[in-house]
Amino acid sequence: MRLHCEIRGTGFPILCLHGHPGSAKTMSVFTESLSDRYQTLAPDLRGYGRSRTPLPFELEDSLNDLVELLDTQRVERCLVLGWSLGGILAIELALRHPNRVAGLILIATAARPVGAHPPVAWPELVNTGLASVLNVVIPGHPWVMDGLGKRSLYRYLLRQHSPQAYHRLAKEGFGAYLGTSPQANRALNSALGRRYNRLPDLGAIAVPCLVLCGAEDCHITAQASLETAAHLPQAESHCYPNTAHLLPWEIPEQVLQDIHQWLAQHKQALGLEH
């Protein structure tokens, strides 16, 4: 399947893979900054955004899509930045096509994803719907953030209920949720039902890796992310306090600073100097 892809900038390519629900637009927090020095490629994965399909698929099919995208764009080798589900696909791409991957940036993800989400109560679902709709109309309004947001499912996605995070939710998150197809939901549930675990295989990933996680992430726990970092031969990790699964929208300046610093420190190993 030919994926819709947003391409910015010039230079060494960085493939930016979104989570679930998600879209290329949700990766703009990264591409807006990285495209000043690199070429960023942010696709809508199969079943998401403008890459929707009426046909059922498995997550493994997304890997073939990504290889086709790289071939179409004549990208022989790239960095892969993956957030949540995107990080799992990044790991798979590095394991199955090691010659195409120069390094990994893994955010709120794990090779053996483990969640600690509390049971969901119906008032939280109602408040989430109301908060989402009102936040589109009045993004980042204190009444939405402090009134409904903290009593909705956003309380588990965010620890820092800031205007900048809620502006991202309104501008990018709401549309990504609406653009996630039933086929994408089924593909993810199918993969999770197989108890995905790539920890035993991570020793084969012989490229520099950066692992970033939120200390209070209950969708994919920080412990699971740090476990992944411990199994990667060349990994640096950062666990940020008082953040959760949407940490790039909570503390974007800190996350981007650490990514740029890591890229600068590993220029030679990543092949960025060529």
C-alpha positions in Angstrom: 0.0 0.0 0.0 1.3 3.4 -0.9 1.2 5.6 2.2 0.4 9.2 2.5 3.6 10.9 3.7 4.5 14.4 4.8 8.1 15.3 3.9 9.9 18.3 5.3 13.5 19.6 5.0 16.6 18.2 3.5 19.6 16.2 4.8 19.9 12.8 6.4 16.4 11.2 6.5 14.5 10.5 9.7 11.4 8.3 9.4 8.9 9.4 12.0 6.2 6.8 12.9 3.1 7.8 14.9 1.2 5.8 17.5 -2.4 4.6 17.9 -4.5 6.5 17.4 -2.3 8.8 15.4 -1.4 10.3 12.0 1.5 12.1 10.4 0.2 15.4 11.9 0.7 14.1 15.4 4.5 13.8 14.7 4.8 17.5 13.9 6.2 18.2 17.4 9.2 16.4 16.0 9.2 17.2 12.3 8.9 21.0 12.9 12.2 21.0 14.8 14.1 18.2 13.1 13.4 19.3 9.6 15.7 22.4 10.1 18.7 20.0 9.9 17.3 16.7 8.5 14.8 15.4 6.0 11.8 14.1 8.0 9.3 11.6 6.5 6.1 11.2 8.5 3.7 8.8 6.9 0.1 8.0 7.9 0.4 4.3 8.6 -1.9 1.8 7.0 -5.4 2.2 8.4 -4.7 5.8 9.7 -5.3 9.3 8.4 -5.1 9.5 4.6 -3.8 5.9 4.4 -7.1 4.3 5.3 -8.2 1.0 3.7 -11.4 -1.0 3.8 -9.5 -4.2 3.9 -8.4 -6.0 7.1 -4.6 -6.2 7.7 -2.0 -7.2 10.3 0.6 -4.8 11.8 3.3 -6.7 9.9 1.8 -5.4 6.7 2.8 -1.9 7.8 6.5 -2.9 7.6 6.2 -3.7 3.9 4.5 -0.4 3.4 7.4 1.4 5.1 10.0 -0.4 3.0 8.1 0.6 -0.1 7.9 4.2 1.1 11.7 4.2 1.6 12.2 2.7 -1.9 9.9 5.2 -3.5 11.7 8.1 -1.8 15.1 6.5 -2.7 16.1 6.4 1.0 18.7 3.7 1.4 19.3 4.2 5.1 17.6 6.4 7.7 17.1 7.0 11.4 13.7 5.8 12.7 11.8 7.8 15.4 8.8 6.0 16.7 6.2 7.0 19.3 4.3 4.3 21.1 3.1 1.9 18.3 5.4 3.7 16.0 8.3 2.6 18.3 7.3 -1.0 18.0 7.3 -0.7 14.2 10.7 1.0 14.4 12.1 -2.0 16.4 10.6 -4.4 13.9 12.1 -2.5 11.0 15.5 -2.5 12.6 15.3 -6.3 13.2 13.9 -7.2 9.8 15.8 -4.7 7.6 19.0 -3.8 9.6 20.7 -2.4 6.5 18.0 0.3 6.2 18.2 1.6 9.8 21.1 3.8 11.1 19.6 4.3 14.6 16.5 4.3 16.7 14.7 7.0 18.7 12.1 5.2 20.8 9.5 7.2 22.7 6.9 5.9 25.2 7.3 2.4 23.7 8.7 -1.0 24.5 9.8 -4.3 22.9 7.6 -6.0 25.5 4.8 -3.5 26.0 3.2 -3.6 29.5 0.4 -1.4 30.6 -0.9 -0.4 34.0 -4.1 1.5 33.1 -6.8 1.5 35.8 -10.3 0.4 35.0 -12.2 3.0 33.0 -15.4 4.3 34.6 -18.3 5.6 32.5 -18.1 9.2 33.8 -14.5 9.3 32.5 -15.7 8.3 29.1 -18.4 11.0 29.1 -16.0 13.7 30.3 -13.5 12.6 27.6 -16.0 13.1 24.9 -17.1 16.5 26.2 -13.5 17.7 26.9 -12.4 16.6 23.4 -15.2 18.5 21.6 -15.0 21.6 23.7 -11.2 21.7 23.4 -11.5 21.8 19.7 -13.8 24.9 20.0 -11.7 26.6 22.8 -8.3 24.9 22.8 -6.5 25.0 26.1 -9.2 26.8 28.0 -8.7 26.5 31.8 -12.2 25.2 32.3 -11.7 22.4 29.8 -8.3 21.5 31.2 -9.0 21.7 34.9 -12.7 21.0 34.9 -13.2 18.1 32.4 -9.7 17.2 31.4 -8.5 16.1 34.8 -11.7 14.0 35.3 -11.5 12.3 31.9 -9.2 9.7 30.2 -6.8 12.6 29.6 -5.7 12.2 33.2 -3.9 9.0 32.2 -2.4 10.4 29.0 -1.1 13.6 30.6 0.3 14.6 33.9 0.9 18.2 33.0 -2.4 19.7 31.8 -0.9 22.7 30.0 -2.3 24.9 27.2 0.4 23.7 24.8 -0.6 20.1 25.3 -4.3 20.8 24.9 -3.6 22.8 21.8 -1.9 19.8 20.3 -4.8 17.6 21.3 -7.2 20.0 19.5 -5.1 20.5 16.4 -3.7 17.0 15.9 -5.0 14.5 18.5 -8.8 14.8 17.8 -8.4 14.4 14.1 -6.1 11.5 14.5 -8.7 9.7 16.7 -11.4 10.3 14.1 -9.1 9.1 11.3 -8.2 5.8 12.9 -10.1 3.1 11.2 -11.7 0.0 12.7 -9.2 -2.1 10.7 -6.4 -0.4 12.5 -8.1 -1.1 15.9 -8.4 -4.7 15.0 -4.8 -5.0 13.8 -3.5 -3.6 17.1 -5.8 -5.7 19.2 -4.7 -8.8 17.3 -1.0 -8.0 17.9 -1.5 -7.4 21.6 -3.5 -10.6 21.9 -0.4 -12.5 20.7 1.5 -11.0 23.7 4.1 -9.3 21.6 7.7 -9.6 23.0 10.9 -8.9 21.1 13.2 -8.6 24.1 15.1 -11.8 23.3 15.9 -10.4 19.8 17.1 -6.9 20.7 20.8 -8.0 20.9 20.8 -8.0 17.1 20.2 -4.3 16.9 23.7 -3.0 16.6 23.0 0.7 16.1 22.8 3.6 18.5 19.4 3.9 20.2 17.7 6.6 22.4 14.9 5.6 24.6 12.6 8.2 26.2 9.7 7.6 28.5 7.4 9.2 31.0 7.7 8.1 34.6 3.9 8.0 35.1 3.0 6.4 31.7 0.3 3.8 32.3 -0.3 2.9 28.7 3.3 1.6 28.2 5.0 1.8 31.5 8.4 3.4 32.1 9.6 0.1 33.5 8.8 -1.6 30.1 10.6 1.2 28.2 13.7 1.0 30.5 13.7 -2.8 30.2 13.9 -2.4 26.4 16.8 0.1 26.8 18.6 -2.4 29.0 18.4 -5.1 26.3 19.6 -2.9 23.5 23.4 -3.1 23.0 23.9 0.6 22.4 21.1 2.5 24.2 20.8 5.8 26.2 17.6 6.4 28.1 15.8 9.2 29.8 12.8 8.8 32.1 11.1 12.2 32.7 9.3 12.7 36.1 5.7 14.0 36.1 5.0 13.0 32.5 2.9 10.3 30.9 2.2 8.8 27.5 1.9 12.1 25.7 5.2 13.4 27.1 6.3 15.0 23.8 3.3 17.3 24.1 3.9 17.9 27.8 7.6 18.8 27.8 8.4 19.3 24.1 11.4 21.6 24.7 13.2 19.1 27.0 12.4 16.1 24.7 13.7 17.9 21.6 16.8 19.2 23.4 17.7 15.6 24.4 17.1 14.3 20.9 19.2 17.0 19.3 22.0 16.5 21.8 21.9 12.7 21.2 22.1 13.2 17.5 25.0 15.6 17.8 26.9 13.2 20.1 26.4 10.2 17.7 26.9 11.9 14.4 29.8 9.6 13.3 28.2 6.4 14.5 24.8 7.3 12.9 26.5 8.2 9.6 25.1 11.8 9.8 28.4 13.3 8.7 28.2 11.9 5.2 
